[in-house]
């Protein structure tokens, strides 16, 4: 089972829904025209799930954050990146 190593060193089960919720929250904080649509959000979540589950070790939260930022940038959601961080 994949675990996430938090900044404080604590390990917890990887939960993709936490990333999705954080992205939805970040999206709600930007102008309407900069918000992520549900289709693209689902594609990004799918991409992240594929990337993260390739690891055969625990993943630290910074690695996940970098991947999320890369996905957002790939889809030109720069405003959301600023709110996600």
N, C-alpha and C positions, 0 to 999 in steps of 0.2 A: 504494500500500500504506500503510495506516494505521500510524503510529508513535506510540509513547508517549515523552514526554519525562520522564525520571526526575528526581528531586530534584537530582541532581548535574549535570544538563544533558545527560547521555548519552541518545541516542535508540535505541530498539529496537522491533522488530516487535511489534505488539499481539498478545497471546496471552490469549484468554478463559479458557483452562484455568488460568492463574495465579490469576485471580480466583476461579474455582470452587474451586481447592485452598485458597486463603486463607479462603474462606467455610466450607468443610468443617472446616478446622483451628479456626477461631473457634467454630464450632458444637460441636465436640467438647470445648471448654473450658468450656461452660456446663452447668447442670443438665439432666438428661435431658428434662424437660418443656419446657425452653426451646430445645431443639435444633431445627434446621430439617429438615423432612422432604424426601425426595428430589424429590417432585413440585414442591413450592414452590421448592426450590433451582433446579430446571430452568426454572421459569417466570421466576424472578429473572434467571437467566443469559440467557435468551431476551430479556427486557426490556432488559437491559444491552447485549446485542449489538446490538439494534435502535437503542438510543439512541446508542451510541458510534459505530456505523458511519454515522450521519448526518453526522458531521463531515467537512468537506472540507479538513481541516488536521490537523497533528499535535495530539495531545491530551496535556496534562500529567497526571501521575499524581494530582495533587490533584483535578482535575476528575473523574477516574474514581472516586476514593475518595468524593467527594461523591455521585456517582450511586449507588454501592453502598450507602452509608449511607441515602440516600433510599428505595431499594428495600426495604431491611431494615425501615425505619420504617413504610413503607406496609403491610408484612405483620406489624407488631407484634413484630418480633424485636429488641427493645431491648437485651436481654442480649448478643446476638451483636454488635450495633453496638459495644458497649464493648470486646469482645475483638478485633474486626476492626481497630479504629483502631491 
